[in-house]
Amino acid sequence: MFEWYRRQRFYDPRRAMAIRAWMDGDLRLALRLLQWAEPDHKPRLASDRERPDDSGLSFQAA
């Protein structure tokens, strides 16, 4: 977690608050703050990880 924080190019107080919330055990608040800080980044759900990655495959009807 801290390595990821150090790699960031600029200081964002939302990330700092997310780390504080995570260390205090409030994971829901930490996730919400991180999503607010990086709205384009969407965390992968467990259901997404179970499905095989079929990107690059094409299907053709027989």
OpenMM code with the backbone's topology and positions (N, CA, C; nanometers):
from openmm import Vec3, app, unit

residues = "MET PHE GLU TRP TYR ARG ARG GLN ARG PHE TYR ASP PRO ARG ARG ALA MET ALA ILE ARG ALA TRP MET ASP GLY ASP LEU ARG LEU ALA LEU ARG LEU LEU GLN TRP ALA GLU PRO ASP HIS LYS PRO ARG LEU ALA SER ASP ARG GLU ARG PRO ASP ASP SER GLY LEU SER PHE GLN ALA ALA".split()
positions = [
    Vec3(0.0821, -0.1190, 0.0000),
    Vec3(0.0000, 0.0000, 0.0000),
    Vec3(0.0862, 0.1250, 0.0000),
    Vec3(0.1868, 0.1288, 0.0833),
    Vec3(0.2679, 0.2493, 0.0920),
    Vec3(0.3572, 0.2659, -0.0307),
    Vec3(0.3986, 0.1558, -0.0925),
    Vec3(0.4769, 0.1663, -0.2159),
    Vec3(0.3920, 0.2306, -0.3255),
    Vec3(0.2663, 0.1905, -0.3344),
    Vec3(0.1758, 0.2495, -0.4326),
    Vec3(0.1628, 0.3992, -0.4080),
    Vec3(0.1507, 0.4387, -0.2806),
    Vec3(0.1330, 0.5798, -0.2464),
    Vec3(0.2562, 0.6608, -0.2851),
    Vec3(0.3739, 0.6049, -0.2643),
    Vec3(0.4977, 0.6770, -0.2976),
    Vec3(0.5163, 0.6935, -0.4476),
    Vec3(0.4588, 0.6047, -0.5282),
    Vec3(0.4730, 0.6136, -0.6738),
    Vec3(0.3839, 0.7203, -0.7353),
    Vec3(0.2883, 0.7741, -0.6596),
    Vec3(0.1980, 0.8755, -0.7134),
    Vec3(0.2757, 1.0027, -0.7431),
    Vec3(0.2391, 1.0699, -0.8503),
    Vec3(0.3142, 1.1868, -0.8964),
    Vec3(0.2855, 1.3127, -0.8153),
    Vec3(0.1710, 1.3233, -0.7521),
    Vec3(0.1375, 1.4437, -0.6769),
    Vec3(0.0599, 1.4047, -0.5520),
    Vec3(0.0598, 1.4943, -0.4558),
    Vec3(-0.0102, 1.4709, -0.3302),
    Vec3(-0.1593, 1.4949, -0.3489),
    Vec3(-0.2379, 1.4021, -0.3069),
    Vec3(-0.3825, 1.4160, -0.3108),
    Vec3(-0.4350, 1.3845, -0.1710),
    Vec3(-0.4969, 1.4805, -0.1042),
    Vec3(-0.5433, 1.4553, 0.0325),
    Vec3(-0.6449, 1.3420, 0.0420),
    Vec3(-0.7154, 1.3131, -0.0671),
    Vec3(-0.8116, 1.2019, -0.0639),
    Vec3(-0.7395, 1.0693, -0.0476),
    Vec3(-0.6223, 1.0559, -0.1116),
    Vec3(-0.5445, 0.9326, -0.0941),
    Vec3(-0.4922, 0.9224, 0.0479),
    Vec3(-0.4466, 1.0348, 0.1033),
    Vec3(-0.3977, 1.0342, 0.2412),
    Vec3(-0.5102, 0.9971, 0.3375),
    Vec3(-0.6290, 1.0507, 0.3150),
    Vec3(-0.7430, 1.0162, 0.4008),
    Vec3(-0.7819, 0.8701, 0.3836),
    Vec3(-0.7683, 0.8170, 0.2612),
    Vec3(-0.8004, 0.6763, 0.2371),
    Vec3(-0.7048, 0.5857, 0.3131),
    Vec3(-0.5770, 0.6202, 0.3146),
    Vec3(-0.4800, 0.5402, 0.3895),
    Vec3(-0.5114, 0.5464, 0.5382),
    Vec3(-0.5465, 0.6641, 0.5873),
    Vec3(-0.5812, 0.6784, 0.7292),
    Vec3(-0.7045, 0.5942, 0.7634),
    Vec3(-0.8052, 0.5987, 0.6777),
    Vec3(-0.9259, 0.5193, 0.7008),
    Vec3(-0.8934, 0.3707, 0.6984),
    Vec3(-0.8071, 0.3284, 0.6061),
    Vec3(-0.7667, 0.1881, 0.5960),
    Vec3(-0.6940, 0.1446, 0.7225),
    Vec3(-0.6039, 0.2289, 0.7721),
    Vec3(-0.5291, 0.1949, 0.8932),
    Vec3(-0.6207, 0.1923, 1.0158),
    Vec3(-0.7270, 0.2716, 1.0141),
    Vec3(-0.8235, 0.2715, 1.1247),
    Vec3(-0.9253, 0.1584, 1.1122),
    Vec3(-0.9196, 0.0835, 1.0024),
    Vec3(-1.0085, -0.0309, 0.9846),
    Vec3(-1.1379, 0.0003, 0.9117),
    Vec3(-1.1533, 0.1197, 0.8594),
    Vec3(-1.2752, 0.1571, 0.7874),
    Vec3(-1.2519, 0.1359, 0.6380),
    Vec3(-1.2634, 0.0113, 0.5940),
    Vec3(-1.2334, -0.0226, 0.4546),
    Vec3(-1.3354, 0.0367, 0.3580),
    Vec3(-1.4605, 0.0472, 0.4010),
    Vec3(-1.5629, 0.1043, 0.3132),
    Vec3(-1.5305, 0.2499, 0.2803),
    Vec3(-1.4920, 0.3273, 0.3817),
    Vec3(-1.4554, 0.4671, 0.3585),
    Vec3(-1.3288, 0.4765, 0.2739),
    Vec3(-1.2312, 0.3889, 0.2998),
    Vec3(-1.1071, 0.3908, 0.2225),
    Vec3(-1.1353, 0.3661, 0.0744),
    Vec3(-1.2181, 0.2670, 0.0437),
    Vec3(-1.2523, 0.2395, -0.0961),
    Vec3(-1.3260, 0.3563, -0.1595),
    Vec3(-1.4170, 0.4163, -0.0853),
    Vec3(-1.4927, 0.5298, -0.1391),
    Vec3(-1.4011, 0.6475, -0.1708),
    Vec3(-1.3062, 0.6751, -0.0820),
    Vec3(-1.2127, 0.7854, -0.1056),
    Vec3(-1.1221, 0.7567, -0.2247),
    Vec3(-1.0762, 0.6320, -0.2384),
    Vec3(-0.9914, 0.5979, -0.3527),
    Vec3(-1.0688, 0.6062, -0.4834),
    Vec3(-1.1947, 0.5653, -0.4814),
    Vec3(-1.2758, 0.5766, -0.6025),
    Vec3(-1.2996, 0.7232, -0.6374),
    Vec3(-1.3107, 0.8071, -0.5386),
    Vec3(-1.3292, 0.9499, -0.5614),
    Vec3(-1.2007, 1.0120, -0.6165),
    Vec3(-1.0865, 0.9643, -0.5678),
    Vec3(-0.9580, 1.0176, -0.6133),
    Vec3(-0.9249, 0.9712, -0.7550),
    Vec3(-0.9653, 0.8489, -0.7908),
    Vec3(-0.9362, 0.7929, -0.9225),
    Vec3(-1.0643, 0.7364, -0.9821),
    Vec3(-1.1526, 0.8201, -1.0349),
    Vec3(-1.2809, 0.7708, -1.0849),
    Vec3(-1.2690, 0.6799, -1.2072),
    Vec3(-1.1602, 0.6898, -1.2843),
    Vec3(-1.1452, 0.6056, -1.4032),
    Vec3(-1.1030, 0.4640, -1.3687),
    Vec3(-1.0424, 0.4462, -1.2526),
    Vec3(-0.9953, 0.3143, -1.2110),
    Vec3(-1.1091, 0.2402, -1.1428),
    Vec3(-1.1482, 0.1262, -1.1982),
    Vec3(-1.2565, 0.0478, -1.1395),
    Vec3(-1.1977, -0.0814, -1.0837),
    Vec3(-1.2209, -0.1093, -0.9558),
    Vec3(-1.1681, -0.2325, -0.8980),
    Vec3(-1.2354, -0.3539, -0.9594),
    Vec3(-1.1602, -0.4620, -0.9733),
    Vec3(-1.2137, -0.5850, -1.0299),
    Vec3(-1.2908, -0.6592, -0.9228),
    Vec3(-1.4066, -0.7052, -0.9580),
    Vec3(-1.4886, -0.7810, -0.8651),
    Vec3(-1.4473, -0.9269, -0.8687),
    Vec3(-1.4873, -1.0024, -0.7680),
    Vec3(-1.4537, -1.1446, -0.7617),
    Vec3(-1.5117, -1.2180, -0.8822),
    Vec3(-1.6308, -1.1789, -0.9268),
    Vec3(-1.6922, -1.2454, -1.0417),
    Vec3(-1.6123, -1.2194, -1.1692),
    Vec3(-1.5471, -1.1033, -1.1790),
    Vec3(-1.4644, -1.0739, -1.2961),
    Vec3(-1.3399, -1.1606, -1.2981),
    Vec3(-1.2846, -1.1900, -1.1820),
    Vec3(-1.1622, -1.2691, -1.1757),
    Vec3(-1.1882, -1.4155, -1.2063),
    Vec3(-1.3097, -1.4622, -1.1797),
    Vec3(-1.3402, -1.6027, -1.2031),
    Vec3(-1.3616, -1.6325, -1.3505),
    Vec3(-1.4070, -1.5328, -1.4240),
    Vec3(-1.4294, -1.5533, -1.5666),
    Vec3(-1.2967, -1.5525, -1.6408),
    Vec3(-1.2797, -1.6418, -1.7376),
    Vec3(-1.1563, -1.6367, -1.8166),
    Vec3(-1.1532, -1.5110, -1.9017),
    Vec3(-1.0352, -1.4634, -1.9266),
    Vec3(-1.0189, -1.3430, -2.0078),
    Vec3(-1.0307, -1.3818, -2.1543),
    Vec3(-1.1405, -1.3434, -2.2168),
    Vec3(-1.1614, -1.3805, -2.3563),
    Vec3(-1.1348, -1.2641, -2.4501),
    Vec3(-1.0580, -1.1651, -2.4043),
    Vec3(-1.0251, -1.0553, -2.4941),
    Vec3(-0.9322, -1.1078, -2.6029),
    Vec3(-0.9563, -1.0672, -2.7227),
    Vec3(-0.8749, -1.1130, -2.8338),
    Vec3(-0.9328, -1.2356, -2.9027),
    Vec3(-1.0362, -1.2953, -2.8456),
    Vec3(-1.0989, -1.4109, -2.9079),
    Vec3(-1.2186, -1.3646, -2.9892),
    Vec3(-1.2383, -1.4272, -3.1010),
    Vec3(-1.3571, -1.3972, -3.1802),
    Vec3(-1.4308, -1.5278, -3.2065),
    Vec3(-1.5616, -1.5197, -3.2119),
    Vec3(-1.6432, -1.6381, -3.2320),
    Vec3(-1.7161, -1.6267, -3.3647),
    Vec3(-1.7305, -1.7409, -3.4308),
    Vec3(-1.7993, -1.7445, -3.5590),
    Vec3(-1.8983, -1.8600, -3.5552),
    Vec3(-2.0212, -1.8330, -3.5992),
    Vec3(-2.1230, -1.9380, -3.6007),
    Vec3(-2.0872, -2.0422, -3.7058),
    Vec3(-2.1165, -2.1680, -3.6744),
    Vec3(-2.0835, -2.2770, -3.7664),
    Vec3(-2.1897, -2.2950, -3.8717),
] * unit.nanometer
topology = app.Topology()
chain = topology.addChain("A")
for resn in residues:
    res = topology.addResidue(resn, chain)
    for name in ("N", "CA", "C"):
        topology.addAtom(name, app.Element.getBySymbol(name[0]), res)
